[in-house]
Amino acid sequence: MSRHGKFCPNCGSNSIKWLIPQMGSIWDCMDCGYHGAVVIEDEELAQEIRKKYLKKEAEK
């Protein structure tokens, strides 16, 4: 089953919310702290980003 929606461009998480709609497209990620205007809508791309992010975090 495919998830649809918005994903964080930094970590691939779908725990991203639209922050202050009056300011335009500003998004905030609950997982990595990303704050910006860009989001990913492609689930496959988001999964690849998520894998790379988690691998990088595990190496820290």
PyMOL commands that place a pseudoatom at each C-alpha (Angstrom):
pseudoatom trace, name=CA, resn=MET, resi=1, chain=A, elem=C, hetatm=0, pos=[0.000, 0.000, 0.000]
pseudoatom trace, name=CA, resn=SER, resi=2, chain=A, elem=C, hetatm=0, pos=[1.451, 3.329, -1.047]
pseudoatom trace, name=CA, resn=ARG, resi=3, chain=A, elem=C, hetatm=0, pos=[1.481, 6.333, 1.246]
pseudoatom trace, name=CA, resn=HIS, resi=4, chain=A, elem=C, hetatm=0, pos=[0.586, 9.621, -0.347]
pseudoatom trace, name=CA, resn=GLY, resi=5, chain=A, elem=C, hetatm=0, pos=[1.464, 12.996, 0.964]
pseudoatom trace, name=CA, resn=LYS, resi=6, chain=A, elem=C, hetatm=0, pos=[4.397, 15.184, 1.803]
pseudoatom trace, name=CA, resn=PHE, resi=7, chain=A, elem=C, hetatm=0, pos=[7.846, 14.030, 2.882]
pseudoatom trace, name=CA, resn=CYS, resi=8, chain=A, elem=C, hetatm=0, pos=[10.841, 15.839, 4.327]
pseudoatom trace, name=CA, resn=PRO, resi=9, chain=A, elem=C, hetatm=0, pos=[13.587, 16.496, 1.731]
pseudoatom trace, name=CA, resn=ASN, resi=10, chain=A, elem=C, hetatm=0, pos=[16.268, 16.156, 4.426]
pseudoatom trace, name=CA, resn=CYS, resi=11, chain=A, elem=C, hetatm=0, pos=[15.323, 12.849, 6.100]
pseudoatom trace, name=CA, resn=GLY, resi=12, chain=A, elem=C, hetatm=0, pos=[12.436, 11.408, 4.039]
pseudoatom trace, name=CA, resn=SER, resi=13, chain=A, elem=C, hetatm=0, pos=[10.028, 11.352, 6.990]
pseudoatom trace, name=CA, resn=ASN, resi=14, chain=A, elem=C, hetatm=0, pos=[6.315, 11.910, 6.553]
pseudoatom trace, name=CA, resn=SER, resi=15, chain=A, elem=C, hetatm=0, pos=[6.225, 13.601, 9.980]
pseudoatom trace, name=CA, resn=ILE, resi=16, chain=A, elem=C, hetatm=0, pos=[6.197, 16.995, 8.341]
pseudoatom trace, name=CA, resn=LYS, resi=17, chain=A, elem=C, hetatm=0, pos=[3.631, 19.710, 8.933]
pseudoatom trace, name=CA, resn=TRP, resi=18, chain=A, elem=C, hetatm=0, pos=[2.695, 22.926, 7.234]
pseudoatom trace, name=CA, resn=LEU, resi=19, chain=A, elem=C, hetatm=0, pos=[3.862, 25.724, 9.487]
pseudoatom trace, name=CA, resn=ILE, resi=20, chain=A, elem=C, hetatm=0, pos=[2.096, 29.095, 9.399]
pseudoatom trace, name=CA, resn=PRO, resi=21, chain=A, elem=C, hetatm=0, pos=[-0.058, 28.755, 6.243]
pseudoatom trace, name=CA, resn=GLN, resi=22, chain=A, elem=C, hetatm=0, pos=[-0.343, 32.540, 6.026]
pseudoatom trace, name=CA, resn=MET, resi=23, chain=A, elem=C, hetatm=0, pos=[3.406, 32.718, 5.298]
pseudoatom trace, name=CA, resn=GLY, resi=24, chain=A, elem=C, hetatm=0, pos=[3.148, 30.457, 2.244]
pseudoatom trace, name=CA, resn=SER, resi=25, chain=A, elem=C, hetatm=0, pos=[4.762, 27.079, 1.973]
pseudoatom trace, name=CA, resn=ILE, resi=26, chain=A, elem=C, hetatm=0, pos=[6.868, 26.772, 5.113]
pseudoatom trace, name=CA, resn=TRP, resi=27, chain=A, elem=C, hetatm=0, pos=[7.258, 23.198, 6.383]
pseudoatom trace, name=CA, resn=ASP, resi=28, chain=A, elem=C, hetatm=0, pos=[8.640, 21.821, 9.639]
pseudoatom trace, name=CA, resn=CYS, resi=29, chain=A, elem=C, hetatm=0, pos=[9.866, 18.217, 10.115]
pseudoatom trace, name=CA, resn=MET, resi=30, chain=A, elem=C, hetatm=0, pos=[9.227, 16.637, 13.498]
pseudoatom trace, name=CA, resn=ASP, resi=31, chain=A, elem=C, hetatm=0, pos=[11.987, 14.032, 12.987]
pseudoatom trace, name=CA, resn=CYS, resi=32, chain=A, elem=C, hetatm=0, pos=[15.067, 15.994, 11.898]
pseudoatom trace, name=CA, resn=GLY, resi=33, chain=A, elem=C, hetatm=0, pos=[14.158, 19.634, 12.486]
pseudoatom trace, name=CA, resn=TYR, resi=34, chain=A, elem=C, hetatm=0, pos=[14.123, 20.623, 8.805]
pseudoatom trace, name=CA, resn=HIS, resi=35, chain=A, elem=C, hetatm=0, pos=[12.457, 23.999, 8.265]
pseudoatom trace, name=CA, resn=GLY, resi=36, chain=A, elem=C, hetatm=0, pos=[11.890, 25.244, 4.736]
pseudoatom trace, name=CA, resn=ALA, resi=37, chain=A, elem=C, hetatm=0, pos=[9.760, 25.622, 1.657]
pseudoatom trace, name=CA, resn=VAL, resi=38, chain=A, elem=C, hetatm=0, pos=[10.659, 22.398, -0.186]
pseudoatom trace, name=CA, resn=VAL, resi=39, chain=A, elem=C, hetatm=0, pos=[8.857, 19.082, 0.369]
pseudoatom trace, name=CA, resn=ILE, resi=40, chain=A, elem=C, hetatm=0, pos=[8.979, 15.775, -1.495]
pseudoatom trace, name=CA, resn=GLU, resi=41, chain=A, elem=C, hetatm=0, pos=[5.782, 14.253, -2.881]
pseudoatom trace, name=CA, resn=ASP, resi=42, chain=A, elem=C, hetatm=0, pos=[7.390, 11.156, -4.455]
pseudoatom trace, name=CA, resn=GLU, resi=43, chain=A, elem=C, hetatm=0, pos=[7.255, 8.262, -1.957]
pseudoatom trace, name=CA, resn=GLU, resi=44, chain=A, elem=C, hetatm=0, pos=[10.001, 6.242, -3.658]
pseudoatom trace, name=CA, resn=LEU, resi=45, chain=A, elem=C, hetatm=0, pos=[12.379, 9.212, -3.582]
pseudoatom trace, name=CA, resn=ALA, resi=46, chain=A, elem=C, hetatm=0, pos=[11.454, 9.850, 0.057]
pseudoatom trace, name=CA, resn=GLN, resi=47, chain=A, elem=C, hetatm=0, pos=[12.272, 6.220, 0.925]
pseudoatom trace, name=CA, resn=GLU, resi=48, chain=A, elem=C, hetatm=0, pos=[15.729, 6.530, -0.651]
pseudoatom trace, name=CA, resn=ILE, resi=49, chain=A, elem=C, hetatm=0, pos=[16.364, 9.788, 1.219]
pseudoatom trace, name=CA, resn=ARG, resi=50, chain=A, elem=C, hetatm=0, pos=[15.207, 8.119, 4.452]
pseudoatom trace, name=CA, resn=LYS, resi=51, chain=A, elem=C, hetatm=0, pos=[17.593, 5.150, 4.001]
pseudoatom trace, name=CA, resn=LYS, resi=52, chain=A, elem=C, hetatm=0, pos=[20.568, 7.458, 3.419]
pseudoatom trace, name=CA, resn=TYR, resi=53, chain=A, elem=C, hetatm=0, pos=[19.601, 9.711, 6.334]
pseudoatom trace, name=CA, resn=LEU, resi=54, chain=A, elem=C, hetatm=0, pos=[19.254, 6.801, 8.790]
pseudoatom trace, name=CA, resn=LYS, resi=55, chain=A, elem=C, hetatm=0, pos=[22.574, 5.311, 7.640]
pseudoatom trace, name=CA, resn=LYS, resi=56, chain=A, elem=C, hetatm=0, pos=[24.297, 8.677, 8.130]
pseudoatom trace, name=CA, resn=GLU, resi=57, chain=A, elem=C, hetatm=0, pos=[22.738, 9.083, 11.597]
pseudoatom trace, name=CA, resn=ALA, resi=58, chain=A, elem=C, hetatm=0, pos=[23.850, 5.572, 12.623]
pseudoatom trace, name=CA, resn=GLU, resi=59, chain=A, elem=C, hetatm=0, pos=[27.454, 6.459, 11.695]
pseudoatom trace, name=CA, resn=LYS, resi=60, chain=A, elem=C, hetatm=0, pos=[27.531, 9.439, 14.070]
for i in range(1, 60): cmd.bond("trace and resi %d" % i, "trace and resi %d" % (i + 1))
show_as sticks, trace
zoom trace
